[in-house]
Amino acid sequence: MFSLGSGRPGIVSIRGGTIDNLEIIQPTLNIFVSSKIPSTPLDESLSTFEKMPS
């Protein structure tokens, strides 16, 4: 359901589709957009990355 990346201290990754209460989680960026489904909406006000940023 979630993971702690050893290379990114302080970052918790949460798998999409596991959140029931959307008010407690706010997106901060769009990642992996190079493989998104064309109909997937993106928040254009967020930073966007084709792959995982380094």
N, C-alpha and C positions, 0 to 999 in steps of 0.2 A: 504494500500500500504506500509506503514511503521509503526513502533511503537517505542516508547521510553520506555525501561524497567526501572522501578523505582529501581530495585535491581542492576542495572549496569549503574551508571552514566557515561555519555559521549559516550554511545553505542546507535547507531540507527540501528534497524533491518529493512532490506528491503526484501520484499517478492520476491522470485525467479520468473522470468518470467515477471517482471514489468520494467526492464531496457532496453532501446533501444540503448544507447550509452555505449558499454562495455569498452571503453577506460577510462571512468571516475571512474569506480569501479574496485578495485583490491581485490580479495579474500585474506583473511588473515589466514583462517583455514577451515578445513573440519569438520562439525558437523553432528550428527544424521546418521552416516555411518552404524549403525546397522540396519537401515530400508531403506537403499538406494536400488534402482533397480540395479541388478548385472551389467547391461551394462553402468551404470553411470560412466563416467571417473572422477578420482580424481587427483588433483595435489599432487604428492607424496612428493614435497618439503615443503608442509604445514603441520602444526600440525594437527593430526586427532583425533577425539573424537567419541566414540560410541553414546553418548548422549550429552546434553548440559553441558559444563564444569562448575564447580562451582567456 
